[in-house]
Each structure stands twice: as structure tokens, then as C-alpha cells.
């Protein structure tokens, strides 16, 4: 299709962008069937433009059986019929571009759906066939091959199910996630060529970037050894072979001016930074900040560590408070334990929504003031809490594979409320949403918040509009009382956040730009409140 008809002038926009994550299934329902779709997204482009975001990141919108929310891809060159058509995706990319909004799509390279033509051909071809070389098929262990080929654990938190499934012909196949998501063999040249062709397919259609799911898991030790006896180097996490893959991808992206953001969960800062070298990925998600508790010392350490690990490779940091996998910020920050860990998720964890909302407002100003790019998850700008889904309506495989102990991720995926006075809070016109909305969902509706100068939506709109005044320079910590974080940016702006119970004096300034809440009667900064100031 050639290069896009409209070109953006800022080639390094991604270094300081505000990027909005769209979980299509739950964003807006254009045809009234209860499932969000591309028509719904197109209808809300004016809302997104007014919010002021620079780009939209779409979770997988490809043809899929939806066994894992679309992360089981059957065809990368087709849109799932529930969401629309390829022509409509092209139209959405073009219309968003005309509104000054770029498009980032999701790629899931570790695995495909068991409905993918490659996997179906592998099943039909039988043991020892070339078709099975595209995946990880192995004979089992034990006297009769009845035991899995190795001891690798599932990548779904809380799951005790094996990562191997045995077929009637005796072969086992590897799936680090669900059995419906067979892992690809990235040592096979056809796998590499196919994904580079997929990248070109979407860059040709005008996308600006690609988010890489589970980016550190693709390469496997060809011997598939037991993890217990071969923990280092890890047999399937962060293997050195990955970097050659991403260098090849970077060459493709550079030919289009495209960018990458990787989902890279690694505790080792030096190894994490390797993915951000100038000839590999442009950016990676910052999970240490996302999972950090609402605590000044811990947050400052997470910020300092993030900036330090990005500095040697010249890559910008990214800041994320929540996403489609993580408990929503308002709920998490209202709990006794404000950190996030998949292993600690449980039903019935109490939360204080008023406290959580106050902290989430302050966290919005904190994250938007930091140098680098910021990702917002849909509904974050509305202050949505985590919804409690009746167990009979839960669809997330995390819940089912944990034996019902993990509540799963559906609580942060509930369809958005757009209009308080319409059925299903304006998400769609007729059909009941695919996940049930809580009874109080209309109180969070966008149309109601647009009229409220004190709403979360108004705060986000004002903050994003003011963000350019902070500049693109570095961060300098300022002296502050215990329990207060304060820093300046090279553009002359200051951000201060008070975590302590004692109101704090504001740093010296000439202008109050924005506050997450009102100052107290004496003009001091109350607890769990943030401000932006001009020096």
C-alpha cells in the first residue's frame, strides 16, 4: 500500500508521548451487539482528540477464538469479525492520523492460536513432519511417553496446569500460556520471515508503532532442559538469541519510521537495558513503577532506577499506572497493600474508593510530570475502579486455570461508561455488554464528567494540555520534608506530591499550574495531593 498519505513532522514523538491504550472489546460498541468494535472507536475519536493523546495502542484486534482476550491470534492479516474488517481498520488508522493521533498495534510473537493455519497443518501432518518444526513438539518422558518433556511452569500467575499438552498421536506440544496458544519455534527461519512480513503489512497500512507482547519469552534453549537443573541461562526467558531477532525487526521499522515498545519483565536492570540499545527496541514498559506501592521512598527509588537503567542507552522511560492485566489504580491505591503482584490477587480484598481516588488523582500528575512517555489505560481518565465480576460471568483464563482462586483480569476490562442516561451507560445501543457493568457505572460516565470541573476526566484533560510546559528535559530532585516528593524539570516546572499526614509548604514558585485537589486553608499541600508549579 506504500507510505501513509499524511506524515507527522516529529520523528521522535515517542520520547515524550501520551499514549492511550484501547482494549477494543470494552471501549465502545458501534453496532449494538454488546462487544466493542472499530466502529465504536471511530465514533469516539473526537473524545480522544479532546483528551489530547498522541497515539492509540490497540490490544490485539486480529481474527481470534478469544480464548485469551485476543492474545491467541489465528490470522494477523485479518480483523476479528466481532471488531470489524481490515478496511475499517485502515479507515480508523487514517481518521486517527487526520486527528493528529498515531496508531500502535499489538504483536504476539511468542505463540499463535491453535486455530492458526500453521498449527492445524502441524496437527494434520503428524509426528516428525516439517510442519511440526514451526512449533515445539516433543515425545514425552516415562516408559510410555506419558510424562511431559520438561518441568517448565505456566506463565499464568497462580496456574498449576502443565505447559505441555499431549496429542492422541503421542507427541506433546509446548504452550507457556494456555493449550490454545502453542508456542512458535523462533529458531526456524520461516517464523522469523513471517513476522517481519507481518510488520511490513501493518506499517504499509500506516501504523506508527508496534507493542511486542511477552517480548522476553520468544527464544528457547533448543534442548528444552528442565528449569530445575538448568536455571542459568534461563531456558526460555531473556535469552541472548532474542537480540538478533529484534535487530532484524528494527531494520524493518526504521525503513518506515516506525517504533517499538516491548513488554519486558526483567529484574536485572543491565539486561533490561540491552533491549533498548539504539539498534533494537525504542522503548519498553516500566513495570517497577506500575507495581510500586503508594509510598514516597519506594516510588522515588523506582523513578531513579528507571531513569538510571535507560540513561546508558539513551532510551526514554515509560510510565504506566495500570493496564488490561492489572488491578485499576483507584481500587489498588485504596487498599492496605497498594502494590501490585499477580501472586497476591484475591477475591474480596477491601478498598476505600475515596482514598483510592484521591491518590489516583495525585498519581496522575506525578506520572505525567516525569520525563519520558506515559501510557494511559482506557477508563483511567474516568477514575474507574476495578469491577467485581460475578464468578459465573468471568471469562479470563487466569481465573479458570487457577482453580477459581485468582479473580482474573476481567475486573479492569469492563465496558466503558459514556452516557449516564443511556442503556448500558452508553457503551452500546442494544445488546448487553460482554461483561456486566456495575450498577454505579453511570456515575462515572464521560458525559457527566465533561460537565464537572472537578472530575477525573477534567483533571486529565488539563494535565495533558499543560504537559508541554514541563519541557522535555531531565528531572532534578528538590529538598522536601519527609513524606514529600518534589522535583523540577528543565523547563522550569515543579511537581510536588505529599504522602504524609502533615500538610506541607509548597516549593518556591511563581504560579500554581494545576492541583490534583485543593490546597488547605493556609495554602499548604494536603496528604495524597499533587501540584504542578512554575518556578
C-alpha positions in Angstrom: 0.0 0.0 0.0 3.0 2.3 0.2 3.7 5.0 2.7 0.9 6.8 4.6 -0.6 9.8 2.9 -0.2 12.0 5.9 3.2 12.3 7.6 3.9 13.6 11.1 6.8 16.0 11.3 8.1 15.0 14.8 10.1 11.8 14.2 10.9 11.4 17.9 7.3 11.9 19.2 7.5 8.7 21.1 10.1 10.1 23.5 7.5 12.2 25.4 4.2 10.9 24.1 0.9 10.4 25.9 -0.3 7.0 24.6 -3.9 5.8 25.2 -4.4 2.0 25.5 -7.6 0.8 23.7 -9.0 -2.6 24.7 -11.3 -2.7 21.7 -13.8 -5.2 23.1 -14.6 -2.9 26.0 -14.1 0.6 24.5 -17.3 1.4 22.6 -19.9 -0.7 20.8 -20.7 0.7 17.4 -23.1 -2.0 16.1 -25.0 -2.7 19.4 -24.1 -6.3 19.8 -22.6 -5.9 23.2 -19.0 -6.1 22.0 -16.8 -3.1 21.4 -15.6 -2.6 17.8 -13.7 -0.4 15.5 -16.8 1.5 14.5 -17.1 2.4 18.2 -13.5 3.6 18.4 -14.0 5.7 15.3 -17.1 7.3 16.8 -15.0 8.3 19.8 -12.1 9.8 18.0 -13.3 13.4 18.8 -13.2 12.4 22.5 -9.7 11.1 22.3 -8.5 14.1 20.3 -10.0 16.4 23.0 -8.3 14.3 25.7 -5.1 15.3 23.9 -3.4 11.9 23.5 -0.6 11.5 20.9 -1.3 7.8 20.0 -3.6 4.9 20.5 -2.2 1.5 21.4 -4.7 -1.3 20.4 -4.7 -4.6 22.1 -4.9 -7.4 19.5 -7.8 -6.8 17.1 -7.0 -9.8 14.9 -9.1 -12.8 14.0 -9.1 -15.0 17.1 -11.2 -17.6 19.0 -10.8 -15.3 22.0 -9.6 -17.9 24.4 -7.3 -15.3 26.0 -8.8 -12.0 25.1 -7.4 -11.9 21.5 -3.8 -12.9 22.5 -4.5 -16.2 20.7 -4.1 -14.9 17.2 -5.4 -17.0 14.3 -4.7 -14.6 11.4 -2.5 -11.4 11.7 -3.8 -10.0 8.4 -7.5 -10.1 9.3 -9.6 -8.2 11.8 -11.8 -10.3 14.0 -15.3 -10.1 12.7 -16.5 -9.1 16.2 -14.5 -5.9 15.8 -15.0 -5.1 12.1 -13.0 -5.5 8.9 -9.5 -4.8 7.6 -10.9 -2.0 5.5 -12.4 -0.5 8.7 -9.1 -0.8 10.5 -7.4 1.1 7.6 -10.1 3.8 7.8 -9.6 4.1 11.6 -5.8 4.4 11.2 -6.3 7.1 8.6 -9.0 9.0 10.5 -7.0 9.0 13.7 -4.0 10.3 11.7 -6.1 13.1 10.4 -6.9 14.0 14.0 -3.2 14.1 14.9 -3.3 10.7 16.6 -1.0 7.8 15.7 -1.8 4.1 15.9 0.2 1.4 17.7 -0.8 -2.2 17.3 -0.1 -5.3 19.3 2.1 -8.2 18.1 2.1 -11.5 20.0 5.2 -13.3 18.7 5.6 -16.0 21.3 2.6 -18.0 20.2 -0.4 -18.3 17.9 -3.9 -19.7 18.3 -4.5 -23.4 17.9 -6.8 -22.2 15.1 -3.8 -20.7 13.1 -3.3 -22.5 9.8 0.3 -23.4 10.7 -0.8 -25.3 13.8 -3.7 -27.0 12.1 -1.3 -28.2 9.4 1.1 -29.4 12.1 -1.6 -31.4 13.8 -2.6 -33.0 10.4 0.9 -33.8 9.4 1.8 -35.9 12.3 5.0 -36.6 14.3 8.3 -35.8 12.7 6.8 -33.7 10.0 8.3 -30.4 8.8 5.1 -28.6 9.8 5.7 -29.5 13.4 9.2 -27.9 13.3 7.5 -24.5 13.4 6.4 -25.3 17.0 7.9 -27.2 19.9 6.7 -30.8 19.5 8.4 -33.4 21.6 8.0 -37.0 22.7 7.1 -37.4 26.3 9.2 -38.9 29.1 8.5 -42.1 31.0 8.2 -45.6 29.9 5.4 -44.9 27.5 5.9 -41.2 26.9 3.2 -40.4 29.4 5.1 -37.6 31.2 5.7 -34.0 29.9 9.0 -33.4 28.2 10.2 -31.0 30.9 9.3 -29.1 34.1 8.6 -25.6 32.8 6.0 -23.6 34.7 3.0 -21.8 33.2 3.3 -18.1 32.7 -0.2 -17.5 34.0 0.2 -16.5 37.7 -1.4 -19.0 40.1 -1.8 -21.7 37.4 -0.7 -25.2 38.4 -1.5 -26.6 35.0 1.3 -28.0 32.8 2.7 -26.1 29.8 2.6 -29.3 27.7 -0.4 -31.0 26.0 -0.3 -34.5 24.7 -1.9 -35.4 21.4 -3.5 -38.7 20.5 -0.5 -39.5 18.3 1.8 -39.4 21.3 3.5 -36.0 20.7 3.4 -33.2 23.2 3.4 -29.6 22.3 4.6 -26.6 24.3 2.4 -23.7 25.4 3.7 -21.3 28.1 0.2 -19.9 28.4 -3.0 -21.9 27.5 -3.2 -25.1 25.5 -5.0 -22.9 22.8 -1.8 -20.9 22.5 1.0 -23.1 21.1 4.5 -21.6 21.2 6.3 -20.9 18.0 9.8 -22.1 17.3 11.8 -19.0 16.8 14.9 -20.9 15.7 13.0 -21.7 12.5 13.7 -19.2 9.7 10.1 -19.3 8.4 8.9 -18.0 11.8 11.2 -15.0 11.6 10.4 -14.3 8.0 6.6 -14.4 8.7 6.8 -11.9 11.5 8.9 -9.5 9.5 6.3 -9.7 6.7 3.5 -9.1 9.3 5.3 -5.9 10.4 5.6 -4.7 6.9 1.9 -5.5 6.3 0.8 -3.2 9.1 3.5 -0.5 8.5 2.2 -0.3 4.9 -1.2 0.4 6.4 0.0 3.4 8.3 0.6 2.2 11.8 3.2 4.2 13.7 4.4 1.5 16.0 4.2 -1.9 17.4 3.9 -3.1 21.0 5.5 -6.6 21.5 3.8 -8.9 23.9 5.9 -11.1 26.2 8.9 -9.8 24.4 11.5 -11.7 26.5 10.0 -15.2 26.0 10.4 -16.0 22.3 13.7 -17.8 22.2 14.0 -21.2 23.9 17.0 -23.4 24.6 16.8 -25.9 21.8 17.4 -28.8 24.2 14.3 -27.7 26.3 16.1 -28.7 29.5 14.4 -28.8 32.9 14.4 -25.5 34.7 15.3 -27.1 38.0 18.6 -28.4 36.7 19.4 -25.6 34.2 18.2 -22.3 35.8 21.0 -20.2 34.1 20.9 -19.2 31.4 17.2 -19.4 31.7 15.9 -21.9 29.1 13.1 -19.6 27.9 13.4 -16.1 29.4 15.7 -13.3 28.2 17.9 -15.5 26.0 20.7 -13.8 24.1 19.3 -15.0 20.8 16.4 -12.5 21.2 18.6 -9.5 20.4 19.4 -10.7 16.9 15.6 -11.1 16.3 14.9 -7.5 17.4 17.8 -6.1 15.4 16.2 -7.5 12.3 12.8 -6.1 13.4 14.4 -2.7 14.0 15.7 -2.6 10.4 12.1 -3.1 9.2 10.7 -0.4 11.5 13.5 2.1 10.5 12.6 1.7 6.9 9.1 3.1 7.8 10.0 5.4 10.6 8.1 3.1 13.0 8.7 2.5 16.7 8.6 -0.5 19.1 7.6 -0.8 22.7 8.4 -4.1 24.4 6.7 -5.9 27.2 9.9 -6.9 29.0 9.6 -8.1 32.6 13.2 -8.4 33.9 14.6 -7.8 37.4 18.1 -7.2 36.1 18.5 -3.6 35.0 21.5 -4.2 32.9 19.9 -7.0 30.9 16.7 -5.0 30.6 18.7 -2.1 29.0 20.1 -4.4 26.4 16.7 -4.4 24.7 16.8 -0.6 24.4 20.1 -0.3 22.6 19.9 2.0 19.5 19.6 -0.8 17.0 16.9 -2.8 19.0 13.6 -1.6 20.7 12.8 2.1 21.1 11.1 1.8 24.4 9.9 -0.8 26.9 7.2 -0.8 29.6 8.1 0.1 33.1 6.7 -2.5 35.4 8.7 -1.5 38.5 6.8 1.8 38.6 3.4 0.2 37.8 3.7 -2.3 40.6 5.2 0.1 43.2 3.1 0.9 46.3 1.9 4.4 47.1 5.0 5.2 49.2 7.4 8.1 48.7 10.6 6.2 49.2 9.6 3.3 47.1 8.3 5.5 44.3 11.4 7.7 44.3 13.6 4.5 44.1 11.5 3.2 41.2 11.8 6.5 39.4 15.6 6.8 40.0 16.2 3.1 39.0 14.1 3.6 35.8 15.9 6.7 34.7 19.3 5.1 35.5 18.7 1.9 33.5 17.5 3.9 30.5 20.3 6.5 30.6 23.2 4.4 29.3 21.4 3.5 26.1 19.7 6.9 25.6 16.2 5.5 25.6 13.2 7.3 27.1 11.5 5.9 30.1 7.8 4.9 30.0 5.4 5.4 32.9 2.3 3.2 33.4 -0.1 3.1 36.3 -2.4 0.3 35.1 -3.3 -1.7 32.0 -5.6 -4.5 30.8 -3.9 -7.0 33.1 -3.5 -5.0 36.3 -6.0 -4.0 39.1 -7.2 -0.5 38.4 -5.4 2.3 40.1 -8.3 3.7 42.1 -9.0 0.3 43.7 -5.4 -0.6 44.3 -4.5 2.7 45.9 -7.4 2.4 48.3 -6.2 -0.9 49.7 -3.9 -1.5 52.7 -1.4 -3.0 50.3 -1.1 -0.6 47.4 1.5 -2.5 45.4 0.6 -4.9 42.6 1.6 -8.5 42.3 -0.2 -11.2 40.3 0.5 -13.7 43.1 -1.4 -11.8 45.7 -4.6 -11.2 43.8 -7.6 -12.5 45.8 -11.4 -12.1 45.9 -12.9 -9.8 48.5 -9.8 -7.6 49.1 -11.3 -4.4 50.9 -10.6 -1.0 49.4 -11.5 2.6 50.2 -12.7 4.2 46.9 -12.5 7.8 48.2 -8.9 7.3 49.4 -8.0 5.4 46.2 -9.5 8.2 44.0 -7.6 10.9 45.9 -4.3 9.0 45.4 -5.0 8.1 41.8 -5.5 11.8 41.0 -2.2 12.6 42.6 -0.5 9.7 40.8 -1.8 11.0 37.5 0.0 14.3 38.0 3.1 12.5 39.2 3.3 10.2 36.2 2.5 12.9 33.7 5.3 15.1 35.1 8.0 12.5 34.7 10.4 12.7 31.7 9.5 10.2 29.0 6.3 8.7 27.6 3.1 8.0 29.5 0.6 5.2 28.9 -3.0 5.6 30.0 -5.3 2.7 30.1 -8.9 3.3 28.8 -11.1 4.4 31.7 -8.2 5.6 33.8 -9.1 9.1 32.8 -12.6 8.5 34.2 -11.3 7.2 37.5 -12.9 3.8 37.0 -12.5 1.3 39.9 -11.9 -2.4 39.5 -15.3 -4.1 39.0 -16.3 -7.2 40.8 -17.5 -9.7 38.2 -19.9 -12.5 39.3 -18.0 -15.7 39.1 -20.4 -17.2 36.6 -19.6 -14.3 34.2 -15.8 -14.4 34.5 -14.2 -15.2 31.1 -10.5 -14.7 31.9 -8.5 -18.0 31.7 -6.4 -16.8 34.6 -9.4 -17.5 36.9 -10.2 -20.9 35.4 -6.6 -22.1 35.3 -6.1 -21.1 38.9 -8.9 -23.4 40.0 -11.0 -20.3 40.9 -8.6 -18.7 43.4 -7.4 -15.9 41.2 -10.2 -13.4 40.3 -8.6 -12.8 36.9 -8.3 -9.7 34.9 -11.9 -9.1 33.8 -12.5 -6.6 36.5 -10.4 -4.0 34.7 -11.9 -4.9 31.3 -15.5 -3.9 31.9 -17.0 -1.9 29.1 -16.7 1.9 29.5 -19.5 4.2 30.6 -20.1 7.0 28.0 -23.5 8.5 28.7 -25.2 8.3 32.1 -28.8 8.4 30.8 -28.5 5.7 28.1 -28.8 1.9 28.4 -25.6 0.2 29.5 -24.2 3.7 30.3 -23.9 4.5 26.6 -21.5 1.7 25.8 -23.8 0.3 23.1 -27.3 0.9 21.9 -28.9 -2.5 22.3 -27.0 -5.6 23.3 -26.0 -6.3 26.9 -22.2 -5.8 27.2 -20.0 -8.9 27.1 -19.0 -8.2 30.7 -21.6 -6.9 33.2 -21.2 -3.2 34.2 -21.6 -2.4 38.0 -24.8 -0.6 39.0 -22.9 2.6 39.7 -21.2 2.7 36.3 -23.3 5.6 35.1 -21.9 7.9 37.8 -18.5 7.6 36.0 -19.9 8.4 32.6 -17.8 10.6 30.3 -20.7 12.9 29.5 -21.3 13.6 33.2 -17.6 14.2 33.9 -17.3 16.6 30.9 -19.6 19.0 32.7 -17.8 18.7 36.1 -14.7 20.9 36.6 -13.6 18.8 39.5 -13.9 15.4 37.7 -11.1 13.0 36.9 -11.7 13.5 33.2 -11.3 17.2 33.6 -8.0 16.7 35.5 -6.6 14.5 32.8 -7.5 16.9 30.0 -6.0 19.8 31.8 -2.8 17.9 32.7 -2.2 16.6 29.2 -2.8 20.1 27.8 -0.4 21.6 30.3 2.2 18.9 30.0 4.3 20.6 27.2 5.0 23.4 29.7 7.0 20.9 31.7 9.5 20.6 28.9 11.4 17.6 27.8 14.5 18.0 30.0 15.8 15.9 32.9 14.5 15.6 36.4 16.1 17.2 39.4 15.0 16.3 42.9 14.3 19.2 45.3 14.8 19.4 49.0 11.5 18.4 50.7 10.1 17.4 54.1 9.7 13.7 55.0 6.9 12.2 53.1 7.0 14.7 50.2 8.4 14.1 46.8 9.4 17.3 44.8 11.3 17.6 41.6 11.8 20.2 38.9 12.1 19.8 35.1 14.5 21.7 32.9 11.5 23.7 31.5 11.1 25.4 34.9 8.1 23.4 36.1 7.9 21.7 39.5 5.9 18.7 40.7 5.3 18.1 44.4 3.4 15.2 46.0 2.6 14.9 49.7 2.3 11.4 51.0 2.4 12.4 54.7 -0.5 13.2 57.1 1.0 16.6 57.7 0.2 19.4 55.2 3.4 20.6 53.5 4.6 24.0 52.3 4.8 24.4 48.6 8.2 24.8 47.0 9.1 28.3 46.0 7.1 29.2 42.8 5.6 32.0 40.7 2.5 30.2 39.6 0.2 27.3 40.6 -0.4 25.4 37.3 -2.6 22.5 38.4 -3.5 20.6 41.5 -5.0 17.1 42.0 -7.1 18.5 44.8 -7.5 21.8 46.7 -4.8 23.2 49.0 -5.8 23.6 52.6 -6.9 26.9 54.2 -3.4 28.1 54.7 -2.3 27.3 51.2 -0.4 24.2 52.1 -0.4 20.8 50.3 -2.6 18.2 51.9 -2.0 14.5 52.2 -2.2 12.5 49.0 -2.3 15.6 46.8 0.0 16.7 44.0 0.6 20.0 42.4 2.3 21.4 39.3 4.0 24.7 39.8 6.0 27.1 37.7 9.3 28.2 39.4 
